[in-house]
């Protein structure tokens, strides 16, 4: 096309410069837009601490951090359950990690954070500018060692508080991080390979619609009661300063679909995260990762509540995240992720629910018995 560039510059004409002749680097460094929305105290957010944790809204009564989401963030826009933009369950894990990191004194020496006894209570559904809060509380019996940090993620709906996620955390020392023999494990995956096209089409049939930013699986290699998934950070999901990147962590959980024998005979309803025995954060996620997913020792296929053990490492096998006892269940028929229904369901007895979760963690009840009592 013969284009008269001078017509674009009716005033001063800019100088021309030569571009470098070598190829441009492939890395992308997207600028995260600060949420220009009111937070606690009707203040304007000038800068944000983290893409998932925008500001410190603590006061003398509690240690609290908050974020305001519009629903256009990649982790909401590209994560839809039954056509509702739902915050991924793994996003809560990074939110808790950031809140604890920002709250710890500089004198802390234990390097590894462990989240345990965690439970997903109710989903956070995006609907305009909405604030979500992360509240931390130390156990009064051990205030100096940080052996038991309680966390709760909640939001407000009308005059009620909705609890979305809760659990406990502590720090531990790891002298030598474990390393997976990726090649040896991959040799055990001799039951075929699932391509991304089949994987995400199967999720869509269940009502789980993942956009480009949440399609991190490049392949799932199937074995006997176990799978290994190759993960790549999607280009539309900015890396920023994530440790537990929601796109990669969600893809690691998505890999559990490979444990089903036939993708054409999946449950008609979506699978929901339910509880987590422990998650150990050893290192930050990398752009290319491997997830090894298998049934937990006390779980097997066909149960109403399935528990998994998942190791997430880099391509060399260096351990980044260890997940133990991750439980998911099939969503009840007829349940919809809408703000109206969330408001209608606020009359549940939270104390009873927490006691029920604790009885499961203490092995007084089985997972299936607990489901019957919910």
C-alpha positions, 0 to 999 in steps of 0.5 A: 500500500502506498501510504502518504504518512505525512497526512498523519502529521499536519503539524511537526513531522517526527523524526524517523529511527531505525528498528533493530534487525534482530527478532523481538523477544516473545515475552509480554509485560502487560500493565495491570490496570489499577482498580479505580473503584471504592474500597473500605472507607470510600477511598480511591485505589491509587495503586494496588498491592497485587492483582488479587489483593488491592489494598490493606484495609486493616483497623484496630479490630482486625487484620484485613486486605481487600480487592475490588473486582469488575468481572473483566479481569482475566481470572473472572472473564475466562472462568465461567460456571453455568454462564456466570463469572465465578472466581476460581477456587485457586484464586483464594489460595493466592489471595491468602498467601499475599495477605499473610506475606504482607502481614508477616514481620521481617524477622520471620525465618521459616520459608515455606507457607502451608495452607491446611484445613481449607474449605470452599463455602460459597462461590464469589460471582462477579457482578459489577464492582464488588469488594472481597475481603481477606481477614487474618487472625492469629491463634491466641495460644501461639501469637509469636510463632505463627503456627496457626493463622486463621483466614477467611475470605468473604464479601457483603451481599446487602446486609449479610456477610458471605463466607467464600473460603476459610482455613488455617495456615502455618510456616514450616522449614524445608531443608531440601525441596523434593524433586520429581523424576518427570521422565520416569513418571511420564513413562508410567502414563501409557493409557493414551494422551488427551489433547486440549481440544477434547479436554475443554470441549468436555468441560464446556458440556459440563457447564464449565467454560474456560476462556483463553486465559484459563486454557493452560493444559497442552496435553494430559497423559493418562496412566492407571489411576494417575495422570500427568499434565503439561501446562503452559501459561497462556499469553493472555494471562499476565504473569505479574507478581503471582506465586500461585498463578490462578491460570496455572493452578486452575489448569493443574486442577483441571487435569483431574478430568483425565482420571475419568475413563471416558470424556463422553460420559462425564457428569452433567453438572460441574465439579466443585472444589470442596475441601483441602487437607494441605497445600505447601508452597515451595516455589513460585509457578513458572511459565511451563509446568508439569502437574502429577495428579492421582487419587489420595490414598483414602480415595478412589474413583466413583465416590461422591467426594473424590480426593486427590493428591497433586504435585506441581513442578517445573519442567525439570521436576523441581517442586513448586506446590504440593497439594494433599487431600484436595476434594471436589464433588459434583454440583447439586442439580438445580443449583445456580451461581447467581447473586440472587440465590447466594442471597437466598442461601445466607440463612445457613448455620455457619457455626454448624457448617464449620463444625461439620468441616472440622469433624471431617478433618478429624475423621469423625465423619466421612466425606460422603456422610458430611455431604448428606448433612450439608 
